[in-house]
Amino acid sequence: MTREELIALAEEADCAIHEIAELERFANLVAAKEREECAGICERFYAREMNAAECAAAIRAGKP
């Protein structure tokens, strides 16, 4: 995500932006957590021999 996208999202959420570097660090932590959760979902789907489309649908639906 670009710096401009981060700023736009923060503004959309009415977040006070005090330091862009702080916002970027927070966004990177959130993204890492999301990637790990998505990887876990994919691993569970692989173990059940389900396809990528089903995995993507589960991720988009917010299902664990």
C-alpha positions in Angstrom: 0.0 0.0 0.0 1.4 3.4 -0.9 1.8 6.3 1.5 -0.9 8.2 -0.3 -3.3 5.2 0.1 -2.6 5.0 3.8 -3.2 8.7 4.3 -6.5 8.5 2.3 -7.7 5.5 4.4 -6.7 7.3 7.7 -8.6 10.4 6.5 -11.6 8.2 5.5 -11.6 6.8 9.1 -11.3 10.2 10.6 -8.0 9.2 12.2 -5.7 12.0 13.4 -2.4 11.7 11.6 0.4 12.9 13.8 3.3 11.1 12.0 3.2 9.3 8.7 6.0 6.9 9.8 3.9 5.8 12.7 0.9 5.2 10.4 3.1 3.2 8.1 4.4 1.0 10.9 0.9 0.3 12.1 -0.3 -0.5 8.6 2.7 -2.9 8.1 1.8 -4.7 11.4 -1.9 -5.0 10.3 -0.9 -6.3 6.9 1.5 -8.9 8.3 -1.3 -10.2 10.6 -3.7 -10.4 7.7 -1.2 -12.3 5.5 -0.7 -14.8 8.3 -4.4 -15.3 8.8 -5.0 -15.7 5.0 -2.1 -18.2 4.8 -3.7 -20.2 7.7 -7.0 -20.3 5.8 -5.3 -21.5 2.7 -3.5 -24.3 4.6 -6.7 -25.5 6.1 -8.4 -25.6 2.7 -5.4 -27.4 1.2 -5.6 -30.0 3.9 -9.2 -30.6 2.9 -8.3 -30.7 -0.8 -10.5 -27.7 -1.6 -9.8 -25.4 -4.5 -8.3 -21.9 -4.6 -11.6 -20.3 -5.5 -13.2 -21.7 -2.3 -10.3 -20.4 -0.3 -10.6 -16.9 -1.8 -14.3 -16.9 -1.1 -13.7 -17.9 2.6 -11.1 -15.1 3.0 -13.4 -12.5 1.5 -16.3 -13.7 3.7 -14.0 -13.3 6.8 -14.3 -17.0 7.6 -11.5 -18.7 9.6 
